[in-house]
Amino acid sequence: MAFELPIDLQRSRILLSNDDGINAPGLAVLERIARTLSDDVWVVAPETEQSASSHSLTLHRPLRLREIDERHFALDGRPTDCALLAINMIMRDRKPDLVLSGINFGRNICDDVTYSGTIAVAMEATLLGVPAIALSQAVDGGGATDFAAAEHWGAELIRRLVRASWPDTVLINVNFPACAANAVTGVRVVPHGKRKIADDVCERVDPRGRTYYWIGPLHESEEVTPGSDHAVLLSQGIAVTPLHLDLTHQPTIAALDLALR
């Protein structure tokens, strides 16, 4: 089945969330974008940064919700918790017509999507029957970004995306390049690529003689999959990738079934 698209954005209720936290600059940019699309914008985001939290839920402690002002809430939980509580509790009188997640500080491409809390918000919304778009802004080598490409291109891109139709098991992943808005080379719809990340584990000893570990820094390989989201970003384009929630590899079902008979 497909979502009920296109969406009349001017009459829509839009939910925003992220994994960088309620005070993240990217969320403020996303709210400015959303308010050019609709007057009915809600924000439910984590109290603190939850990067790389993936599609995790908080199950072993209660969650605390803080109402900042009308339609703005902070939750002391994961990005997935935010989407779940927003849709099923805070907005239960009328669920959102669209969920926008981000704008993430840093790209979410290739195999990164399996770690991303930004993607997780969109995944949870999709599972709850709401179309969702995850948005991320690539940063330069020094980690600096002004969200210029995302802020300039975001609203029009969202308008164009919700004119399309996609299945109710699909979310849309958008990555903006780390360049000036007028340097963007265009928009391309591409698959996500493969990117080998070597996760260095640093072993250290604390002042009391106990060993502890840091994961990172992350070193990526030079290999870039042609025609992928990674390649598009490197060419200063905007990468749009539909991600499918059904992880089943259908061809292997027949092979395994035959082997297990």
C-alpha positions as CSV (number, residue, x, y, z in Angstrom):
1,M,0.0,0.0,0.0
2,A,1.0,3.6,-0.5
3,F,0.7,6.7,1.8
4,E,-2.1,9.1,1.0
5,L,0.0,11.5,-1.1
6,P,0.2,14.2,-2.3
7,I,-0.1,16.2,0.8
8,D,-1.7,19.7,0.9
9,L,1.1,21.2,3.1
10,Q,-0.8,24.4,3.8
11,R,-3.5,22.3,5.6
12,S,-1.1,19.8,7.1
13,R,0.0,19.1,10.6
14,I,3.8,18.6,10.7
15,L,5.8,17.0,13.4
16,L,9.5,17.7,13.8
17,S,12.1,15.8,15.7
18,N,15.8,14.9,15.6
19,D,18.7,13.2,17.3
20,D,20.9,16.2,18.1
21,G,18.6,17.5,20.8
22,I,15.9,20.1,21.4
23,N,18.5,23.0,21.3
24,A,20.3,21.9,18.1
25,P,20.8,24.6,15.4
26,G,19.6,22.1,12.7
27,L,16.2,21.7,14.4
28,A,15.8,25.5,14.5
29,V,16.6,25.6,10.8
30,L,14.1,22.8,10.2
31,E,11.4,24.7,12.1
32,R,11.9,27.8,10.0
33,I,11.5,25.6,6.9
34,A,8.4,23.9,8.2
35,R,6.7,27.2,9.1
36,T,7.0,28.2,5.4
37,L,5.0,25.1,4.6
38,S,2.3,25.0,7.4
39,D,1.0,27.0,10.4
40,D,0.5,23.7,12.3
41,V,4.0,22.7,13.3
42,W,4.9,20.6,16.4
43,V,8.3,19.9,17.9
44,V,9.1,16.9,20.1
45,A,12.8,16.3,20.4
46,P,15.3,14.7,22.9
47,E,16.5,16.8,25.8
48,T,20.1,15.9,24.9
49,E,22.1,14.8,21.9
50,Q,21.3,11.2,21.0
51,S,23.5,10.7,17.9
52,A,24.0,7.1,16.7
53,S,21.2,5.9,18.9
54,S,19.7,4.1,16.0
55,H,16.1,2.7,16.3
56,S,16.2,2.1,20.0
57,L,13.4,2.5,22.6
58,T,13.6,3.3,26.3
59,L,12.0,0.3,28.0
60,H,13.6,0.0,31.5
61,R,12.8,3.4,33.0
62,P,10.0,6.0,32.8
63,L,10.2,8.9,30.3
64,R,9.8,12.5,31.4
65,L,8.2,15.0,29.1
66,R,8.9,18.7,29.4
67,E,6.5,21.2,27.8
68,I,8.6,24.2,26.7
69,D,5.7,26.1,25.3
70,E,2.7,25.5,23.0
71,R,3.6,22.7,20.6
72,H,7.2,22.5,21.8
73,F,8.2,19.5,23.9
74,A,11.5,18.0,25.1
75,L,11.7,14.3,26.1
76,D,14.4,12.7,28.2
77,G,14.6,9.7,25.8
78,R,15.7,8.5,22.4
79,P,14.7,9.8,19.0
80,T,12.4,6.8,18.5
81,D,10.7,7.6,21.9
82,C,10.0,11.1,20.7
83,A,8.3,9.9,17.5
84,L,6.3,7.3,19.4
85,L,5.1,9.6,22.2
86,A,4.4,12.5,19.8
87,I,2.2,10.5,17.4
88,N,0.5,8.2,19.9
89,M,0.2,10.4,22.9
90,I,0.8,14.2,22.5
91,M,-0.9,14.4,19.1
92,R,-3.4,11.6,19.5
93,D,-6.4,13.9,18.9
94,R,-5.1,14.5,15.3
95,K,-2.0,12.7,14.2
96,P,0.6,14.5,12.0
97,D,0.3,14.3,8.2
98,L,4.0,14.5,7.8
99,V,7.1,13.9,10.0
100,L,10.4,15.7,9.3
101,S,13.5,14.6,11.1
102,G,16.7,16.7,11.4
103,I,18.3,18.7,10.2
104,N,21.1,16.5,11.3
105,F,24.6,18.0,11.9
106,G,26.5,15.7,9.5
107,R,25.5,13.5,6.7
108,N,23.6,10.2,7.0
109,I,24.7,8.2,4.0
110,C,25.8,4.7,3.0
111,D,25.9,2.3,6.0
112,D,25.6,5.2,8.4
113,V,21.8,5.0,8.0
114,T,21.8,1.9,10.3
115,Y,23.3,3.9,13.2
116,S,21.4,7.2,12.7
117,G,18.8,8.5,15.2
118,T,17.7,10.9,12.6
119,I,16.7,8.0,10.3
120,A,15.2,6.3,13.3
121,V,12.6,9.1,13.8
122,A,11.5,8.6,10.2
123,M,11.5,4.9,10.6
124,E,9.2,5.0,13.6
125,A,6.9,7.5,12.0
126,T,6.6,5.2,8.9
127,L,5.8,2.2,11.1
128,L,3.1,4.3,12.8
129,G,1.6,5.1,9.4
130,V,2.9,8.6,8.9
131,P,5.0,9.6,5.8
132,A,8.4,10.8,6.9
133,I,11.5,12.6,5.5
134,A,14.9,12.6,7.2
135,L,17.2,15.5,6.4
136,S,20.9,15.8,7.1
137,Q,23.5,18.5,6.3
138,A,27.0,17.4,5.4
139,V,29.8,19.3,7.1
140,D,33.2,20.3,5.9
141,G,36.4,18.7,7.1
142,G,36.7,21.0,10.0
143,G,33.2,20.2,11.2
144,A,31.8,23.6,10.5
145,T,28.5,24.1,8.8
146,D,26.0,26.9,8.4
147,F,23.2,24.7,7.1
148,A,23.1,27.1,4.1
149,A,22.3,24.4,1.5
150,A,19.6,22.8,3.6
151,E,17.9,26.1,4.5
152,H,17.9,27.3,1.0
153,W,16.7,24.1,-0.7
154,G,14.8,22.4,2.1
155,A,11.3,23.8,1.7
156,E,11.0,23.5,-2.1
157,L,12.5,20.0,-2.0
158,I,9.9,18.9,0.7
159,R,7.1,20.4,-1.5
160,R,8.3,18.3,-4.5
161,L,8.7,15.1,-2.5
162,V,5.2,15.1,-1.0
163,R,3.8,15.5,-4.6
164,A,5.2,12.0,-5.3
165,S,3.8,8.7,-4.1
166,W,5.8,6.1,-2.1
167,P,4.8,2.9,-0.3
168,D,3.9,2.9,3.4
169,T,7.0,0.9,4.1
170,V,9.4,3.5,2.7
171,L,10.9,6.7,4.2
172,I,12.8,9.3,2.3
173,N,16.4,10.2,3.3
174,V,17.8,13.5,2.1
175,N,21.4,14.7,2.4
176,F,22.5,18.3,1.6
177,P,26.1,18.9,0.5
178,A,28.6,21.0,2.5
179,C,28.7,24.0,0.2
180,A,27.1,27.3,-0.4
181,A,23.5,27.2,-1.5
182,N,24.3,28.6,-4.9
183,A,27.0,26.0,-5.5
184,V,24.5,23.1,-5.3
185,T,24.7,21.2,-8.6
186,G,21.2,19.7,-8.4
187,V,19.0,17.0,-6.9
188,R,19.5,13.3,-7.7
189,V,17.5,10.3,-6.5
190,V,20.1,7.5,-5.9
191,P,20.6,4.4,-3.8
192,H,22.8,4.5,-0.7
193,G,26.3,3.4,-1.2
194,K,28.8,1.2,0.7
195,R,31.3,2.9,2.9
196,K,33.8,1.1,5.1
197,I,34.2,2.8,8.4
198,A,37.1,1.6,10.5
199,D,36.0,2.1,14.1
200,D,39.1,2.7,16.1
201,V,38.8,1.6,19.7
202,C,41.0,3.6,22.1
203,E,42.0,1.9,25.3
204,R,43.0,4.1,28.2
205,V,43.5,4.0,31.9
206,D,41.8,6.3,34.4
207,P,43.5,7.9,37.4
208,R,42.4,4.9,39.6
209,G,44.1,2.4,37.3
210,R,40.9,1.1,35.7
211,T,40.8,0.5,31.9
212,Y,38.2,2.3,29.8
213,Y,37.5,2.6,26.1
214,W,36.5,5.3,23.6
215,I,35.0,4.3,20.2
216,G,36.4,6.6,17.5
217,P,37.6,8.6,15.8
218,L,35.9,7.2,12.6
219,H,38.2,6.8,9.6
220,E,36.4,6.3,6.3
221,S,37.9,4.6,3.2
222,E,38.6,6.4,0.0
223,E,36.3,4.1,-1.9
224,V,33.1,5.8,-3.2
225,T,30.3,3.8,-4.8
226,P,29.5,5.4,-8.2
227,G,26.0,6.7,-8.6
228,S,25.4,6.6,-4.8
229,D,24.4,9.1,-2.2
230,H,28.1,9.5,-1.2
231,A,29.1,10.2,-4.8
232,V,26.3,12.8,-5.2
233,L,27.4,14.7,-2.1
234,L,31.0,14.8,-3.3
235,S,29.8,16.4,-6.5
236,Q,27.9,19.0,-4.4
237,G,24.5,17.6,-5.2
238,I,21.5,16.9,-3.0
239,A,21.1,13.1,-2.5
240,V,17.6,11.7,-2.1
241,T,17.3,8.0,-1.2
242,P,14.1,6.0,-0.5
243,L,14.8,3.5,2.3
244,H,12.7,0.4,2.6
245,L,11.8,-1.0,6.1
246,D,11.4,-4.5,4.8
247,L,14.9,-5.9,5.4
248,T,14.1,-9.4,4.1
249,H,16.4,-10.6,1.2
250,Q,13.8,-12.4,-0.8
251,P,16.2,-14.4,-3.1
252,T,17.9,-16.0,-0.1
253,I,14.5,-17.3,1.3
254,A,14.3,-19.8,-1.6
255,A,18.0,-20.8,-1.2
256,L,17.7,-21.4,2.6
257,D,14.4,-23.2,2.2
258,L,15.9,-25.6,-0.2
259,A,18.9,-26.1,2.1
260,L,16.8,-26.8,5.1
261,R,14.5,-29.3,3.7
